[in-house]
């Protein structure tokens, strides 16, 4: 992955994190890594433990960022979420999987789409 793509992703994750906090979510963890992969954001919201995948693109050309969450990625995220709940002894919490799509605009605020309970 190129440095520019990593920077774009980091910017998008910070925007998503700020957005979630403004909406009343409590961020529990960012970039949780395990041998299976990575969970971008984990947040506590009401009775849910929300696992949030963040997808970021520059501009509005091309497909919507959320479309890059494939069936293979969904399966991996579900496994990661289940593993996290077990490892952290949080199996009593209701898991939820969201996607936040961030489109970075050159001279305008970013476009943020929060897809709640995406899968």
C-alpha positions as CSV (number, residue, x, y, z in Angstrom):
1,X,0.0,0.0,0.0
2,X,1.4,3.4,-0.9
3,X,2.1,6.1,1.6
4,X,-0.6,8.3,0.1
5,X,-3.2,5.6,0.5
6,X,-2.1,5.0,4.1
7,X,-2.4,8.7,4.8
8,X,-5.9,8.9,3.2
9,X,-7.0,6.0,5.3
10,X,-5.7,7.5,8.5
11,X,-7.4,10.8,7.7
12,X,-10.7,9.0,7.1
13,X,-10.4,7.0,10.3
14,X,-9.9,10.2,12.3
15,X,-12.9,11.8,10.6
16,X,-15.0,8.8,11.3
17,X,-13.8,8.6,15.0
18,X,-14.7,12.3,15.5
19,X,-18.0,11.8,13.8
20,X,-18.9,8.8,16.0
21,X,-18.0,10.7,19.2
22,X,-20.2,13.7,18.1
23,X,-23.0,11.2,17.6
24,X,-22.7,9.9,21.2
25,X,-20.5,6.8,20.6
26,X,-17.7,6.1,23.1
27,X,-14.6,4.9,21.2
28,X,-13.3,1.8,23.0
29,X,-10.4,1.0,20.6
30,X,-8.9,2.0,17.3
31,X,-7.0,-0.2,14.9
32,X,-7.4,-3.4,16.9
33,X,-5.1,-5.9,15.3
34,X,-5.0,-9.7,15.7
35,X,-3.6,-12.5,13.6
36,X,-6.9,-12.5,11.6
37,X,-6.7,-8.8,10.6
38,X,-7.8,-5.4,11.9
39,X,-10.9,-3.7,13.2
40,X,-10.8,0.0,12.4
41,X,-13.0,1.3,15.2
42,X,-14.7,-0.3,18.2
43,X,-17.3,1.8,20.0
44,X,-19.8,1.4,22.8
45,X,-23.3,2.8,22.0
46,X,-26.4,2.0,24.0
47,X,-26.6,-1.8,24.3
48,X,-24.3,-2.3,21.3
49,X,-20.6,-2.9,20.8
50,X,-20.1,-1.5,17.4
51,X,-17.4,-2.7,15.1
52,X,-17.0,-0.1,12.4
53,X,-15.2,-0.5,9.1
54,X,-14.0,2.8,7.7
55,X,-13.6,3.3,3.9
56,X,-12.1,6.5,2.6
57,X,-11.7,7.9,-1.0
58,X,-10.6,11.2,-2.4
59,X,-13.4,12.9,-4.4
60,X,-16.6,11.5,-5.6
61,X,-15.5,9.9,-8.9
62,X,-15.7,6.1,-9.0
63,X,-17.7,3.8,-6.9
64,X,-18.9,4.7,-3.4
65,X,-16.3,3.8,-0.8
66,X,-18.7,1.4,1.0
67,X,-18.8,-0.8,-2.1
68,X,-15.3,-2.0,-1.3
69,X,-16.6,-3.9,1.7
70,X,-16.9,-7.3,-0.1
71,X,-18.4,-10.5,1.1
72,X,-15.0,-11.8,1.9
73,X,-14.3,-8.7,4.0
74,X,-17.6,-9.0,5.8
75,X,-16.8,-12.6,6.8
76,X,-13.4,-11.6,8.1
77,X,-14.9,-8.7,10.1
78,X,-17.5,-11.0,11.6
79,X,-14.8,-13.4,12.7
80,X,-12.7,-10.6,14.1
81,X,-15.7,-9.2,16.0
82,X,-16.6,-12.6,17.5
83,X,-12.9,-13.2,18.5
84,X,-12.8,-9.7,20.1
85,X,-16.0,-10.4,22.1
86,X,-14.6,-13.7,23.4
87,X,-11.1,-12.4,24.1
88,X,-12.4,-9.3,26.0
89,X,-15.2,-11.3,27.9
90,X,-17.9,-9.1,26.3
91,X,-20.1,-11.9,25.0
92,X,-23.0,-10.3,27.0
93,X,-22.9,-7.3,24.6
94,X,-24.9,-7.1,21.4
95,X,-22.5,-6.8,18.5
96,X,-23.3,-4.5,15.5
97,X,-21.3,-4.0,12.3
98,X,-21.4,-0.5,10.8
99,X,-19.6,1.0,7.8
100,X,-18.5,4.7,7.6
101,X,-17.7,5.9,4.1
102,X,-15.7,9.1,4.0
103,X,-15.2,11.0,0.8
104,X,-12.5,13.7,1.1
105,X,-13.2,16.8,-1.0
106,X,-10.5,19.2,-2.0
107,X,-12.0,22.5,-0.8
108,X,-15.1,21.3,1.0
109,X,-15.9,19.4,4.2
110,X,-15.8,15.6,3.7
111,X,-18.9,13.6,2.9
112,X,-19.6,11.1,5.6
113,X,-22.1,8.2,5.2
114,X,-22.7,6.1,8.3
115,X,-24.3,2.8,7.4
116,X,-25.7,1.5,10.6
117,X,-26.0,-2.3,11.0
118,X,-24.5,-2.7,7.5
119,X,-24.3,-6.4,7.7
